[in-house]
Amino acid sequence: MRAHLTRIQEWQRFSRAPLAFAWRGLPFAWRGLAKKAAAKKKDVVAEKSTPATVSADFVNGLNIMKDGSEVPVRKDEEYPDWVWALHIPKPSLFEMQSQVLEQGADSLTPELQRRLIRQHNRARIKANNSSRGKR
């Protein structure tokens, strides 16, 4: 019993924690509960992983309903035009600024003008935040 109290006293001295954190005299790590909890998490992760099947007729993972079936792939003509432009990257701040300097502000569409203003404001805020943080 004396050795048991010495461990608690040592733990309190190093951690500066009150005695209330020690359940039945020992912290959780000394009782081995941390190892059991980690083992349970590994078991849960292992149960959730299921092998994925690839099919050209269905889009796997797109179904959000609990009891629904997988979404079938349609013909290209059935999708709207904007779907085929999703892979095209939007211009960066530097590209838009150089276009404005070379061709003028009217060369950008209204959507790109709004994007330029937003990107410029975001870069300005980041620069101000980084300069204030280095004091």
TAPE-V345893 format. One record per pair of residues at least 24 apart in sequence whose ideal C-beta (glycine too) atoms are under 8 Angstrom apart, sorted by the first residue. I is the first residue (numbers start at 1). GAP is how many residues later the second one is. D is the distance in whole Angstrom. If there is no record, write none. Layout:
# TAPE-V345893
i=I gap=GAP d=D
i=I gap=GAP d=D
This chain:
# TAPE-V345893
i=90 gap=25 d=7
i=91 gap=24 d=8
i=92 gap=27 d=8
i=93 gap=26 d=4
i=93 gap=27 d=6
i=93 gap=30 d=6
